[in-house]
């Protein structure tokens, strides 16, 4: 399929698909006239790339792990492929995710405490 069809089927602009190619995330073949030609599997690949980007992974991290993904939620990298650099990238990302979780939990707890302090207590009349 050509880039326009892949764009329509995935709701990802052609410009972004070309960017994914530049980043090494997609590898379309080229026809004799230079047009990109994508296999059917590219639809699932693009959806997976979008999901990984939405979860906060960088294109660099996705490029490293994409070859080992066999479907959503399935990651099967051979141990010898997880280099110290790759492991460090993934650990840094895990640490950033945990820091965001901790911050969100603190904010949730503070907001809950605020609401508990300003809400009328059961059995007490609220403001008119």
Secondary structure in CASP SS format (residue, H / E / C, confidence):
PFRMAT SS
TARGET T0000
AUTHOR 0000-0000-0000
METHOD secondary structure of the structure
MODEL  1
X C 1.00
X C 1.00
X H 1.00
X H 1.00
X H 1.00
X H 1.00
X H 1.00
X H 1.00
X H 1.00
X H 1.00
X C 1.00
X C 1.00
X C 1.00
X H 1.00
X H 1.00
X H 1.00
X H 1.00
X H 1.00
X H 1.00
X H 1.00
X H 1.00
X H 1.00
X C 1.00
X C 1.00
X C 1.00
X C 1.00
X C 1.00
X C 1.00
X E 1.00
X E 1.00
X C 1.00
X C 1.00
X C 1.00
X C 1.00
X C 1.00
X E 1.00
X E 1.00
X C 1.00
X C 1.00
X C 1.00
X H 1.00
X H 1.00
X H 1.00
X H 1.00
X H 1.00
X H 1.00
X H 1.00
X H 1.00
X H 1.00
X H 1.00
X H 1.00
X H 1.00
X H 1.00
X H 1.00
X C 1.00
X C 1.00
X C 1.00
X C 1.00
X H 1.00
X H 1.00
X H 1.00
X H 1.00
X H 1.00
X H 1.00
X H 1.00
X H 1.00
X H 1.00
X H 1.00
X E 1.00
X E 1.00
X E 1.00
X C 1.00
X C 1.00
X E 1.00
X E 1.00
X C 1.00
X C 1.00
X C 1.00
X H 1.00
X H 1.00
X H 1.00
X C 1.00
X C 1.00
X H 1.00
X H 1.00
X H 1.00
X H 1.00
X H 1.00
X H 1.00
X H 1.00
X H 1.00
X H 1.00
X H 1.00
X H 1.00
X H 1.00
X H 1.00
X H 1.00
X H 1.00
X H 1.00
X H 1.00
X H 1.00
X H 1.00
X H 1.00
X H 1.00
X H 1.00
X H 1.00
X H 1.00
X H 1.00
X H 1.00
X H 1.00
X H 1.00
X H 1.00
X H 1.00
X H 1.00
X H 1.00
X H 1.00
X H 1.00
X H 1.00
X C 1.00
X C 1.00
X C 1.00
X C 1.00
X C 1.00
X C 1.00
X C 1.00
X C 1.00
X C 1.00
X C 1.00
END
